[in-house]
């Protein structure tokens, strides 16, 4: 596992649980509003955190720390993710996985082998526009592969067993979002359990500077559109 960040305690990233969180290096997306842009293409000499350090911490904190959040970057790019999850589960820990939904085969295997307890999947664009958050010059075959996987992951979550909880997350950027796009996404996500709309927050680490955050009226409008198709639609990160 290429672990580039390790936060030993988080009260925010795993709903209703005290957890640790790791950030893996590498991502197959290039979202313009990405806050972890330094993780997309990390340098070869970027220092990594040994798995053993994470495992040792979780072992020592068992009873205080309830689980581990695996974020990124895109964790499903890690070839040894499955084996790493087995090591975490051997410690009796819960696992929450953050993913962009481009590896439905691995996600399905993690669910089938009971190696994940909570999945947070990003819905960044309608399936037909997913290429907008992929790196420039991405081959058409790769775009098609990611798009198909994204659709399959949505269905996978809709049919997930009762012991696997999940959420869909969408970041709203005023410059990149409108009512028509929201309607298309809402239709594609119809039937999912839970959707969180997150307003974009600018920072120095954003991949594309100059983007704008939505205001309260925009967020409420998009919430109303998604609620036509999804029962639970909440706004996260804004006091409304």
Buried (B, 14 or more C-beta within 10 A) or exposed (E): BBBBBBEBEBEEBBEEBEBBBBBBBBBBBBBBBBBBBBBBEBEEEEEBBEBEBBBEBBEEBEEEBBBBBBBBBBBBBBEEBBEBBEBBBEBEBBBBBBBBBBBBEBBBBBBEEEBBBBBBBBBBBBBEBBBBBBEEEBEEEBEEEBBEBBBBBBEBBEEBEEEBBBBBBBBBBBBBBEEEBBBBBBEBBEEBBBBBBBBBBBEEEBBBEEBEBBEEEBBBEBBEBBEEBBEEBEBBBBEE
